Amino acid sequence: MSAPATYRRPPPAEAARRPVIVQGGMGAAVSSWQLARAVSRRGHLGVVSGTALDVVAARRLQDGDPGGHMRRALAAFPVPEVAERVVGAYYLPGGRKAGQKYRSVPMLTLRPSRESMELVVAANYCEVFLAKEGHGGVVGINFLRKIELPLPFALLGALLAGVDYVLVGAGNPAEIPGLLDRLARRDGVALPIHVQGATSRDGTAAVRCSPRALLGDGPPLPRPQLLAIVSSTDLATGLSADPATRPDGFVVEASSAGGHNAAPRGPRRTTEDGQPVYGERDEVDLAAVLALGLPVWLAGGQASPEAVRAALAAGATGVQVGTAFAFSAESGLEPSLKRRVLDAVVAGEQPVVRTDWRASPTGFPFKVVEVDGTLSDPEVAQARPSVCDLGALRTPYRRPDGQIGYRCPAEPLAQYVGRKGGREANIEGRHCLCNGLMAAAGLPQQRPHDYQEPAIVTAGTDFTAVATIVRSQRYQLPYPAEAVIDYLIPAE
């Protein structure tokens, strides 16, 4: 029996003039709905971060839902019983008491609880709903392919809210077109999951999502455009070669971009201070990617009007910009962290950004901004009690008894090595990005003895746009997101 035809969203009305600027997905909740909405209202592609939105939504509700935004979005959720359960589980009228710990959310597994699935779907729905509220612009959501377990449920929530674009990086997104096709039809999906230590005799592990079982029946959902974030010509070419894996466009990302980066190709080489060395093999052949016939946006070091003009002249559709938006007023970066970086820029300083091989438990290099009092400070990192209670970056592994367990190299040594058989060498230099990024977004967990989780701040290496906007003295700090757009595309 042949599968029913995919309900594919017709190209947006402005397809003939696709958005020139893609606002990058910078860190959990930093690319917030407020930021994406501000960019989209200006006719460009505002993008929310899809990372750990279940945790973000639960913590916003426990903080009393300032402004009532989460409850307003949940009131529009198409299955009211699900929204009611989420509000009942996490909403605290008036917010937490001083020093009160956030209630934990269920950690995802290959067989997640119904509570966990509903929370992920509802949280992603809310973020997209709020970003799209009150205007007709296009909105995207950014996912890390490496974070596999929530992906089908997160995609479903975004589709329910009518997301226009899905952007996927930090891994090969070959399965995502098929997932989007099936979820748009409300068909069940199974995303194959890599299990460390598993063999062919163990079979294929997968996380499964049945929209009808979870939410009931309903009409087909608009199928969003997929933009694959790539850092190699080979990956772009391979994805384009097969209709089953072919995306709707590419974001070609250089190693200067913030967040997670692709590892350098070839033998591992580092600078004296341990940062990865990128070379000619890591440069994407833009002409070859453009020849694939899909829209292309350039990312990493593209935040200047000259770079925008050069990208367009080369045949690209536009550019993706993250750092300049991450320090704007509408971003979710915690205000005091934002202000400290901006004050340094005002003083003529260049923020120090390291590409850290070890910081991320994913194994991908990760950009870390050096800010006093954050995990970039070795003393702060050393003093942090080792706790793994969010688990967004845990990976499945095969236990000796053949069952599947979950581990993360940033969790306590006794757990990772002693109980779960991980290699001790994997732990050195790792940071708990889950807790650190939540803290950077102003949602830090409270620990005993008045200890609060420290933040970790990520950004790209190019602060030229930030410096130019700040030193123009045209705006109060933090500057609005529209200042970035006006800088990148000056009025003629």
Residue, then its C-alpha position, 0 to 999 in steps of 0.5 A: m500500500s502506498a503512503p498517503a501524499t505528504y501535506r507539504r506547506p506551500p512556499p511562503a508568500e514571500a518565497a520569491r523574496r526569502p528572508v535575507i537574515v536568519q536569526g541564529g538559535m543561540g543557546a537554550a532560551v537565549s533565542s527566545w520567543q520575544l527575540a524571534r518575534a521581534v525579528s520576524r515582525r521585520g520580515h526576516l526569519g526569527v528563530v527560537s531555540g528548541t533545546a530543553l524547552d520542557v525544562v524552560a517551560a516548567r521553570r517559567l511556570q514555577d516562576g509564576d509565569p510572568g506576564g501570563h505568556m505561557r498560560r496564554a499559549l497553553a490556553a490555545f493548545p489544541v488538546p486542552e486536557v494536555a495543557e491543563r495537566v502541564v499547568g497543574a503540574y508546574y504553575l505556582p501562582g506568585g512564583r517560587k519562594a526565595g531559595q526554593k528549588y525548581r521541581s524537576v521534569p522527567m528525564l527522557t528515555l527511549r520509552p518516555s512517560r506520558e507526562s514527559m511526552e506531553l510536556v515536550v510537545a506543549a513546551n515547543y508549541c508554546e515557544v512557536f505560538l508566542a513567537k508567531e503571535g500578532h504578526g504574519g512573519v515567518v518563524g523557525i525553530n532550531f534543534l541539535r541533531k545530537i539531542e535525539l530523545p526529545l526530537p520527535f515530540a519537539l517537532l510535533g509541538a512546533l508543527l502544531a503551532g504552525v512553525d514555518y522553518v525547522l533548522v537542524g545542526a550538530g549532526n546529520p539531519a538525514e532522517i528529519p525530512g521523513l519525520l516532518d512528512r509523517l508528523a505533518r500527516r499525524d502518522g507515527v514516527a520512529l527515530p533510530i537512536h545510536v546506543q553506545g556499545a550496542t551490536s547488530r545482535d541487539g537490534t535497532a533502538a528507536v524513540r517512537c512518537s504517535p501523534r494520534a495516540l498522544l493527542g487524538d486525531g486531527p487534520p494534517l499539519p502544515r509541513p515546514q521548510l527544513l534548513a540543514i545546518v552544514s559545515s562540509t560540502d560532502l554533507a550538503t551534497g550527500l543530503s541533496a542526492d536523495p529525495a528522502t534526505r533532501p532539505d529545503g535549504f542550507v545554512v552553511e556554518a563556519s567555525s567562528a559561529g557560536g554554540h556547538n561547532a563541527a569538529p575539524r576534519g583530519p588529524r586532531r590539531t590544537t593551539e597551545d591553549g588547547q583550541p581546535v585548529y581549522g584548516e583548508r579541509d574545513e572550508v565549504d566550497l560555496a559554489a558547489v553547495l549553490a550548484l545543488g539548487l537550494p537556498v543557502w544562508l551563510a553563518g559565522g562571521q557574517a554580521s556586517p553589511e559588507a558580508v551581507r552584500a558579499a553573500l548575496a553577490a555570491g548567489a546566497t539567499g542571505v546570512q545567519v547571525g547569532t551573536a549580535f542578536a544574543f546581546s539584544a534587549e529581546s534575547g533571553l540571556e540573563p540581563s546582568l550577563k548581557r550587560r557585563v559583556l556590553d559594558a566591556v564592549v563599550a570600554g573598547e574590550q574584545p570579549v574573549v571567546r574560546t572554542d573548547w574541545r572538552a566543555s560539551p558532553t556531546g563531543f562537539p567543540f563549543k564556544v565559551v565566552e570568558v565572563d567572571g563568575t561563570l563556568s569559564d572561570p576554572e575556580v567556579a567550575q571546580a567549585r561546582p558540585s557535580v550534579c546531573d539532574l536535567g539529562a538533556l545531553r545523556t546518551p543511551y548505552r548498552r549495559p552488561d545485562g543487555q538493557i539500555g542505560y543513560r549516561c553523560p560525561a558531565e555527571p559525577l565520576a562515581q556514576y559515570v565510571g563506577r556505576k555506568g562503565g564510562r571511561e574516566a578520560n571522557i570526564e576531564g574538562r566537561h561542563c554541565l551545559c544543561n544547568g549552565l545554559m539554564a542559568a545563562a537564560g536566567l533560570p538557574q537551579q537553586r541548590p542547598h546552602d544557598y548555592q545557585e548553579p553558575a552560568i555558561v555563556t556562548a557566542g561567536t568570535d565576531f563581535t564587530a556588529v555588537a561593537t558597532i551598534v553599541r558605540s554608535q550611541r544611537y540606542q540605550l543598552p541593551y539595544p533592540a533587535e531591530a538595531v541589528i537588522d538596521y545595521l546589516i541592511p541599512a536603509e538606502 
